[in-house]
Amino acid sequence: MSICEDCIYYAYDEEYDDYTCEQDLDEDEMAAFLEKRRNSCPFYHPGNADYYLAGKQ
């Protein structure tokens, strides 16, 4: 399991028929991510999205 699979921004996209990251990265951030210049994603947030949002209410 990748770290993305546990992130609240990782969601199923019906258009691509696959899971994708919903966080919009700018060109520099995407290049750094693809080249693995970062040790971790700056937008990663662990946990179930429904549980996280319910906790904020």
HTML snippet that shows the backbone in 3Dmol.js (N, CA, C, O; Angstrom):
<script src="https://3Dmol.org/build/3Dmol-min.js"></script>
<div id="view" style="width:600px;height:400px;position:relative"></div>
<script>
const pdb = `
ATOM      1  N   MET A   1       0.849  -1.179   0.000  1.00  0.00           N
ATOM      2  CA  MET A   1       0.000   0.000   0.000  1.00  0.00           C
ATOM      3  C   MET A   1       0.894   1.241   0.000  1.00  0.00           C
ATOM      4  O   MET A   1       1.823   1.350   0.800  1.00  0.00           O
ATOM      5  N   SER A   2       0.602   2.164  -0.899  1.00  0.00           N
ATOM      6  CA  SER A   2       1.377   3.406  -0.938  1.00  0.00           C
ATOM      7  C   SER A   2       0.814   4.389   0.078  1.00  0.00           C
ATOM      8  O   SER A   2      -0.299   4.215   0.573  1.00  0.00           O
ATOM      9  N   ILE A   3       1.583   5.409   0.379  1.00  0.00           N
ATOM     10  CA  ILE A   3       1.138   6.427   1.325  1.00  0.00           C
ATOM     11  C   ILE A   3      -0.087   7.180   0.767  1.00  0.00           C
ATOM     12  O   ILE A   3      -0.916   7.676   1.531  1.00  0.00           O
ATOM     13  N   CYS A   4      -0.189   7.258  -0.554  1.00  0.00           N
ATOM     14  CA  CYS A   4      -1.326   7.943  -1.176  1.00  0.00           C
ATOM     15  C   CYS A   4      -2.655   7.260  -0.857  1.00  0.00           C
ATOM     16  O   CYS A   4      -3.678   7.927  -0.703  1.00  0.00           O
ATOM     17  N   GLU A   5      -2.639   5.942  -0.760  1.00  0.00           N
ATOM     18  CA  GLU A   5      -3.867   5.196  -0.521  1.00  0.00           C
ATOM     19  C   GLU A   5      -4.477   5.496   0.841  1.00  0.00           C
ATOM     20  O   GLU A   5      -5.652   5.202   1.063  1.00  0.00           O
ATOM     21  N   ASP A   6      -3.719   6.066   1.744  1.00  0.00           N
ATOM     22  CA  ASP A   6      -4.191   6.389   3.090  1.00  0.00           C
ATOM     23  C   ASP A   6      -4.479   7.888   3.237  1.00  0.00           C
ATOM     24  O   ASP A   6      -4.761   8.350   4.342  1.00  0.00           O
ATOM     25  N   CYS A   7      -4.414   8.639   2.159  1.00  0.00           N
ATOM     26  CA  CYS A   7      -4.570  10.099   2.203  1.00  0.00           C
ATOM     27  C   CYS A   7      -6.010  10.508   1.891  1.00  0.00           C
ATOM     28  O   CYS A   7      -6.678   9.873   1.076  1.00  0.00           O
ATOM     29  N   ILE A   8      -6.483  11.570   2.542  1.00  0.00           N
ATOM     30  CA  ILE A   8      -7.857  12.018   2.294  1.00  0.00           C
ATOM     31  C   ILE A   8      -8.027  12.622   0.905  1.00  0.00           C
ATOM     32  O   ILE A   8      -9.156  12.736   0.426  1.00  0.00           O
ATOM     33  N   TYR A   9      -6.947  13.009   0.250  1.00  0.00           N
ATOM     34  CA  TYR A   9      -7.039  13.593  -1.089  1.00  0.00           C
ATOM     35  C   TYR A   9      -7.018  12.543  -2.197  1.00  0.00           C
ATOM     36  O   TYR A   9      -7.158  12.893  -3.369  1.00  0.00           O
ATOM     37  N   TYR A  10      -6.850  11.284  -1.860  1.00  0.00           N
ATOM     38  CA  TYR A  10      -6.784  10.190  -2.834  1.00  0.00           C
ATOM     39  C   TYR A  10      -8.195   9.673  -3.046  1.00  0.00           C
ATOM     40  O   TYR A  10      -8.767   9.050  -2.151  1.00  0.00           O
ATOM     41  N   ALA A  11      -8.766   9.925  -4.223  1.00  0.00           N
ATOM     42  CA  ALA A  11     -10.159   9.580  -4.471  1.00  0.00           C
ATOM     43  C   ALA A  11     -10.334   8.954  -5.852  1.00  0.00           C
ATOM     44  O   ALA A  11      -9.511   9.138  -6.749  1.00  0.00           O
ATOM     45  N   TYR A  12     -11.416   8.219  -5.995  1.00  0.00           N
ATOM     46  CA  TYR A  12     -11.709   7.556  -7.263  1.00  0.00           C
ATOM     47  C   TYR A  12     -12.225   8.583  -8.267  1.00  0.00           C
ATOM     48  O   TYR A  12     -13.106   9.382  -7.951  1.00  0.00           O
ATOM     49  N   ASP A  13     -11.673   8.557  -9.475  1.00  0.00           N
ATOM     50  CA  ASP A  13     -12.073   9.458 -10.550  1.00  0.00           C
ATOM     51  C   ASP A  13     -12.757   8.625 -11.628  1.00  0.00           C
ATOM     52  O   ASP A  13     -12.115   7.807 -12.286  1.00  0.00           O
ATOM     53  N   GLU A  14     -14.072   8.835 -11.809  1.00  0.00           N
ATOM     54  CA  GLU A  14     -14.831   8.051 -12.779  1.00  0.00           C
ATOM     55  C   GLU A  14     -14.382   8.307 -14.215  1.00  0.00           C
ATOM     56  O   GLU A  14     -14.439   7.406 -15.052  1.00  0.00           O
ATOM     57  N   GLU A  15     -13.938   9.520 -14.503  1.00  0.00           N
ATOM     58  CA  GLU A  15     -13.484   9.850 -15.853  1.00  0.00           C
ATOM     59  C   GLU A  15     -12.266   9.019 -16.253  1.00  0.00           C
ATOM     60  O   GLU A  15     -12.188   8.523 -17.377  1.00  0.00           O
ATOM     61  N   TYR A  16     -11.312   8.867 -15.321  1.00  0.00           N
ATOM     62  CA  TYR A  16     -10.096   8.094 -15.590  1.00  0.00           C
ATOM     63  C   TYR A  16     -10.246   6.624 -15.197  1.00  0.00           C
ATOM     64  O   TYR A  16      -9.393   5.800 -15.527  1.00  0.00           O
ATOM     65  N   ASP A  17     -11.336   6.296 -14.487  1.00  0.00           N
ATOM     66  CA  ASP A  17     -11.581   4.945 -14.001  1.00  0.00           C
ATOM     67  C   ASP A  17     -10.398   4.457 -13.164  1.00  0.00           C
ATOM     68  O   ASP A  17      -9.942   3.321 -13.294  1.00  0.00           O
ATOM     69  N   ASP A  18      -9.921   5.351 -12.308  1.00  0.00           N
ATOM     70  CA  ASP A  18      -8.766   5.045 -11.465  1.00  0.00           C
ATOM     71  C   ASP A  18      -8.745   6.008 -10.285  1.00  0.00           C
ATOM     72  O   ASP A  18      -9.476   6.998 -10.273  1.00  0.00           O
ATOM     73  N   TYR A  19      -7.922   5.722  -9.311  1.00  0.00           N
ATOM     74  CA  TYR A  19      -7.759   6.621  -8.171  1.00  0.00           C
ATOM     75  C   TYR A  19      -6.728   7.690  -8.512  1.00  0.00           C
ATOM     76  O   TYR A  19      -5.699   7.398  -9.121  1.00  0.00           O
ATOM     77  N   THR A  20      -7.009   8.926  -8.120  1.00  0.00           N
ATOM     78  CA  THR A  20      -6.102  10.034  -8.379  1.00  0.00           C
ATOM     79  C   THR A  20      -6.046  10.945  -7.156  1.00  0.00           C
ATOM     80  O   THR A  20      -6.886  10.861  -6.260  1.00  0.00           O
ATOM     81  N   CYS A  21      -5.048  11.806  -7.137  1.00  0.00           N
ATOM     82  CA  CYS A  21      -4.921  12.797  -6.078  1.00  0.00           C
ATOM     83  C   CYS A  21      -5.771  14.007  -6.444  1.00  0.00           C
ATOM     84  O   CYS A  21      -5.649  14.547  -7.544  1.00  0.00           O
ATOM     85  N   GLU A  22      -6.630  14.432  -5.523  1.00  0.00           N
ATOM     86  CA  GLU A  22      -7.501  15.576  -5.779  1.00  0.00           C
ATOM     87  C   GLU A  22      -6.830  16.911  -5.481  1.00  0.00           C
ATOM     88  O   GLU A  22      -7.391  17.965  -5.779  1.00  0.00           O
ATOM     89  N   GLN A  23      -5.654  16.879  -4.905  1.00  0.00           N
ATOM     90  CA  GLN A  23      -4.942  18.108  -4.576  1.00  0.00           C
ATOM     91  C   GLN A  23      -4.315  18.674  -5.843  1.00  0.00           C
ATOM     92  O   GLN A  23      -3.598  17.967  -6.550  1.00  0.00           O
ATOM     93  N   ASP A  24      -4.580  19.940  -6.133  1.00  0.00           N
ATOM     94  CA  ASP A  24      -4.000  20.573  -7.313  1.00  0.00           C
ATOM     95  C   ASP A  24      -2.581  21.036  -6.998  1.00  0.00           C
ATOM     96  O   ASP A  24      -2.365  21.878  -6.126  1.00  0.00           O
ATOM     97  N   LEU A  25      -1.628  20.474  -7.718  1.00  0.00           N
ATOM     98  CA  LEU A  25      -0.237  20.852  -7.551  1.00  0.00           C
ATOM     99  C   LEU A  25       0.150  21.794  -8.681  1.00  0.00           C
ATOM    100  O   LEU A  25      -0.267  21.606  -9.824  1.00  0.00           O
ATOM    101  N   ASP A  26       0.948  22.807  -8.361  1.00  0.00           N
ATOM    102  CA  ASP A  26       1.430  23.669  -9.440  1.00  0.00           C
ATOM    103  C   ASP A  26       2.552  22.936 -10.179  1.00  0.00           C
ATOM    104  O   ASP A  26       2.955  21.843  -9.779  1.00  0.00           O
ATOM    105  N   GLU A  27       3.042  23.529 -11.235  1.00  0.00           N
ATOM    106  CA  GLU A  27       4.022  22.874 -12.095  1.00  0.00           C
ATOM    107  C   GLU A  27       5.297  22.477 -11.345  1.00  0.00           C
ATOM    108  O   GLU A  27       5.808  21.373 -11.535  1.00  0.00           O
ATOM    109  N   ASP A  28       5.803  23.361 -10.504  1.00  0.00           N
ATOM    110  CA  ASP A  28       7.020  23.072  -9.742  1.00  0.00           C
ATOM    111  C   ASP A  28       6.808  21.960  -8.719  1.00  0.00           C
ATOM    112  O   ASP A  28       7.663  21.090  -8.557  1.00  0.00           O
ATOM    113  N   GLU A  29       5.661  21.989  -8.025  1.00  0.00           N
ATOM    114  CA  GLU A  29       5.357  20.961  -7.034  1.00  0.00           C
ATOM    115  C   GLU A  29       5.215  19.596  -7.703  1.00  0.00           C
ATOM    116  O   GLU A  29       5.698  18.592  -7.179  1.00  0.00           O
ATOM    117  N   MET A  30       4.553  19.559  -8.864  1.00  0.00           N
ATOM    118  CA  MET A  30       4.368  18.295  -9.577  1.00  0.00           C
ATOM    119  C   MET A  30       5.709  17.751 -10.055  1.00  0.00           C
ATOM    120  O   MET A  30       5.955  16.549  -9.956  1.00  0.00           O
ATOM    121  N   ALA A  31       6.573  18.609 -10.568  1.00  0.00           N
ATOM    122  CA  ALA A  31       7.888  18.167 -11.023  1.00  0.00           C
ATOM    123  C   ALA A  31       8.693  17.592  -9.862  1.00  0.00           C
ATOM    124  O   ALA A  31       9.325  16.547 -10.012  1.00  0.00           O
ATOM    125  N   ALA A  32       8.679  18.252  -8.717  1.00  0.00           N
ATOM    126  CA  ALA A  32       9.393  17.767  -7.539  1.00  0.00           C
ATOM    127  C   ALA A  32       8.838  16.426  -7.080  1.00  0.00           C
ATOM    128  O   ALA A  32       9.591  15.533  -6.691  1.00  0.00           O
ATOM    129  N   PHE A  33       7.525  16.291  -7.128  1.00  0.00           N
ATOM    130  CA  PHE A  33       6.874  15.045  -6.712  1.00  0.00           C
ATOM    131  C   PHE A  33       7.255  13.902  -7.661  1.00  0.00           C
ATOM    132  O   PHE A  33       7.601  12.811  -7.209  1.00  0.00           O
ATOM    133  N   LEU A  34       7.193  14.151  -8.972  1.00  0.00           N
ATOM    134  CA  LEU A  34       7.498  13.108  -9.943  1.00  0.00           C
ATOM    135  C   LEU A  34       8.967  12.720  -9.944  1.00  0.00           C
ATOM    136  O   LEU A  34       9.301  11.567 -10.215  1.00  0.00           O
ATOM    137  N   GLU A  35       9.844  13.662  -9.648  1.00  0.00           N
ATOM    138  CA  GLU A  35      11.271  13.380  -9.599  1.00  0.00           C
ATOM    139  C   GLU A  35      11.701  12.867  -8.226  1.00  0.00           C
ATOM    140  O   GLU A  35      12.872  12.559  -8.007  1.00  0.00           O
ATOM    141  N   LYS A  36      10.742  12.780  -7.307  1.00  0.00           N
ATOM    142  CA  LYS A  36      10.975  12.293  -5.942  1.00  0.00           C
ATOM    143  C   LYS A  36      12.041  13.112  -5.220  1.00  0.00           C
ATOM    144  O   LYS A  36      12.849  12.570  -4.466  1.00  0.00           O
ATOM    145  N   ARG A  37      12.035  14.423  -5.459  1.00  0.00           N
ATOM    146  CA  ARG A  37      12.961  15.305  -4.755  1.00  0.00           C
ATOM    147  C   ARG A  37      12.478  15.570  -3.337  1.00  0.00           C
ATOM    148  O   ARG A  37      13.251  16.023  -2.493  1.00  0.00           O
ATOM    149  N   ARG A  38      11.221  15.292  -3.073  1.00  0.00           N
ATOM    150  CA  ARG A  38      10.673  15.467  -1.724  1.00  0.00           C
ATOM    151  C   ARG A  38      10.568  14.111  -1.049  1.00  0.00           C
ATOM    152  O   ARG A  38      10.257  13.112  -1.698  1.00  0.00           O
ATOM    153  N   ASN A  39      10.821  14.074   0.226  1.00  0.00           N
ATOM    154  CA  ASN A  39      10.691  12.818   0.961  1.00  0.00           C
ATOM    155  C   ASN A  39       9.243  12.456   1.216  1.00  0.00           C
ATOM    156  O   ASN A  39       8.905  11.279   1.342  1.00  0.00           O
ATOM    157  N   SER A  40       8.390  13.459   1.292  1.00  0.00           N
ATOM    158  CA  SER A  40       6.975  13.195   1.531  1.00  0.00           C
ATOM    159  C   SER A  40       6.128  14.274   0.867  1.00  0.00           C
ATOM    160  O   SER A  40       6.614  15.362   0.560  1.00  0.00           O
ATOM    161  N   CYS A  41       4.881  13.963   0.656  1.00  0.00           N
ATOM    162  CA  CYS A  41       3.949  14.903   0.037  1.00  0.00           C
ATOM    163  C   CYS A  41       3.591  16.001   1.044  1.00  0.00           C
ATOM    164  O   CYS A  41       3.235  15.689   2.180  1.00  0.00           O
ATOM    165  N   PRO A  42       3.676  17.267   0.658  1.00  0.00           N
ATOM    166  CA  PRO A  42       3.362  18.344   1.603  1.00  0.00           C
ATOM    167  C   PRO A  42       1.867  18.443   1.918  1.00  0.00           C
ATOM    168  O   PRO A  42       1.482  19.122   2.870  1.00  0.00           O
ATOM    169  N   PHE A  43       1.030  17.777   1.134  1.00  0.00           N
ATOM    170  CA  PHE A  43      -0.420  17.847   1.336  1.00  0.00           C
ATOM    171  C   PHE A  43      -0.990  16.593   1.977  1.00  0.00           C
ATOM    172  O   PHE A  43      -2.195  16.509   2.214  1.00  0.00           O
ATOM    173  N   TYR A  44      -0.139  15.621   2.259  1.00  0.00           N
ATOM    174  CA  TYR A  44      -0.609  14.346   2.816  1.00  0.00           C
ATOM    175  C   TYR A  44      -1.310  14.556   4.154  1.00  0.00           C
ATOM    176  O   TYR A  44      -0.794  15.229   5.046  1.00  0.00           O
ATOM    177  N   HIS A  45      -2.488  13.970   4.274  1.00  0.00           N
ATOM    178  CA  HIS A  45      -3.212  13.969   5.540  1.00  0.00           C
ATOM    179  C   HIS A  45      -3.777  12.571   5.741  1.00  0.00           C
ATOM    180  O   HIS A  45      -4.647  12.152   4.979  1.00  0.00           O
ATOM    181  N   PRO A  46      -3.312  11.847   6.733  1.00  0.00           N
ATOM    182  CA  PRO A  46      -3.749  10.468   6.912  1.00  0.00           C
ATOM    183  C   PRO A  46      -5.176  10.369   7.419  1.00  0.00           C
ATOM    184  O   PRO A  46      -5.724  11.301   8.008  1.00  0.00           O
ATOM    185  N   GLY A  47      -5.750   9.217   7.171  1.00  0.00           N
ATOM    186  CA  GLY A  47      -7.047   8.914   7.748  1.00  0.00           C
ATOM    187  C   GLY A  47      -8.180   8.900   6.760  1.00  0.00           C
ATOM    188  O   GLY A  47      -8.033   9.252   5.590  1.00  0.00           O
ATOM    189  N   ASN A  48      -9.306   8.486   7.266  1.00  0.00           N
ATOM    190  CA  ASN A  48     -10.528   8.406   6.487  1.00  0.00           C
ATOM    191  C   ASN A  48     -11.117   9.806   6.370  1.00  0.00           C
ATOM    192  O   ASN A  48     -11.296  10.485   7.381  1.00  0.00           O
ATOM    193  N   ALA A  49     -11.419  10.243   5.163  1.00  0.00           N
ATOM    194  CA  ALA A  49     -11.925  11.596   4.922  1.00  0.00           C
ATOM    195  C   ALA A  49     -13.231  11.849   5.674  1.00  0.00           C
ATOM    196  O   ALA A  49     -13.424  12.928   6.234  1.00  0.00           O
ATOM    197  N   ASP A  50     -14.130  10.857   5.689  1.00  0.00           N
ATOM    198  CA  ASP A  50     -15.417  11.046   6.361  1.00  0.00           C
ATOM    199  C   ASP A  50     -15.215  11.232   7.865  1.00  0.00           C
ATOM    200  O   ASP A  50     -15.855  12.089   8.475  1.00  0.00           O
ATOM    201  N   TYR A  51     -14.338  10.444   8.456  1.00  0.00           N
ATOM    202  CA  TYR A  51     -14.061  10.565   9.882  1.00  0.00           C
ATOM    203  C   TYR A  51     -13.406  11.911  10.190  1.00  0.00           C
ATOM    204  O   TYR A  51     -13.750  12.560  11.178  1.00  0.00           O
ATOM    205  N   TYR A  52     -12.466  12.326   9.347  1.00  0.00           N
ATOM    206  CA  TYR A  52     -11.765  13.587   9.556  1.00  0.00           C
ATOM    207  C   TYR A  52     -12.740  14.759   9.484  1.00  0.00           C
ATOM    208  O   TYR A  52     -12.694  15.649  10.333  1.00  0.00           O
ATOM    209  N   LEU A  53     -13.613  14.772   8.490  1.00  0.00           N
ATOM    210  CA  LEU A  53     -14.562  15.874   8.339  1.00  0.00           C
ATOM    211  C   LEU A  53     -15.601  15.870   9.449  1.00  0.00           C
ATOM    212  O   LEU A  53     -16.012  16.936   9.909  1.00  0.00           O
ATOM    213  N   ALA A  54     -16.034  14.695   9.890  1.00  0.00           N
ATOM    214  CA  ALA A  54     -17.013  14.603  10.961  1.00  0.00           C
ATOM    215  C   ALA A  54     -16.418  15.138  12.268  1.00  0.00           C
ATOM    216  O   ALA A  54     -17.123  15.744  13.075  1.00  0.00           O
ATOM    217  N   GLY A  55     -15.142  14.915  12.463  1.00  0.00           N
ATOM    218  CA  GLY A  55     -14.471  15.402  13.663  1.00  0.00           C
ATOM    219  C   GLY A  55     -14.374  16.904  13.721  1.00  0.00           C
ATOM    220  O   GLY A  55     -14.225  17.477  14.801  1.00  0.00           O
ATOM    221  N   LYS A  56     -14.455  17.562  12.560  1.00  0.00           N
ATOM    222  CA  LYS A  56     -14.371  19.021  12.487  1.00  0.00           C
ATOM    223  C   LYS A  56     -15.695  19.711  12.813  1.00  0.00           C
ATOM    224  O   LYS A  56     -15.729  20.921  13.041  1.00  0.00           O
ATOM    225  N   GLN A  57     -16.779  18.943  12.835  1.00  0.00           N
ATOM    226  CA  GLN A  57     -18.107  19.536  13.065  1.00  0.00           C
ATOM    227  C   GLN A  57     -18.369  19.778  14.528  1.00  0.00           C
ATOM    228  O   GLN A  57     -19.438  20.271  14.890  1.00  0.00           O
TER     229      GLN A  57
END
`;
const viewer = $3Dmol.createViewer("view");
viewer.addModel(pdb, "pdb");
viewer.setStyle({}, {cartoon: {color: "spectrum"}});
viewer.zoomTo();
viewer.render();
</script>
